[in-house]
Amino acid sequence: MFARILTFGKALGNQGAAVAGPAVLRDYLLSFSRPFIYTTALPPLTVAALTAAYALLPDLGPERARLFALSDYLKARLNAVPGLHVPAESHVIHPVFFSSNPGPAHVRTVAAAARAAGFDVRAIVSPTVPAGTERLRLIVHSDNSEADIDGLAAVLASEVA
């Protein structure tokens, strides 16, 4: 692999990214990307937080297993709502598609209703996605509960119907 980009957001709860690769890539970036490199260096506090996060990762097996179980539960619950579809291959970050093409205004209305009920649901509409493929975006966290997911499914069911 010539280059790998390692991001430090979401799962690590941090910011920034790094590029890893062979010496030829490193030499190229150092020679031709100096202004970029030196204006985007990570602050020491971010590096310390990343060090702590990487130290915790090996011991988060139970949390990871719970997250994956909740993710599967969410897919099953939302796929049981008439008019909604969550792809089987989605994992932790879920696109929620509508069976019909309700248009961006309705997708925004559904997302707003979910937010009003206390759920952080985002509408993803054109031009971010092609027109006619508007969707919701959900992220499952290990501190969510089955009751949270049931409540979200109920709100979405009432809005989609």
Beta strands, then each sheet from edge to edge (+ up, - down):
strand 1: 4-7
strand 2: 17-20
strand 3: 84-85
strand 4: 93-98
strand 5: 122-124
strand 6: 135-139
sheet 1: 1+ 2-
sheet 2: 3+ 4- 6+ 5-
end
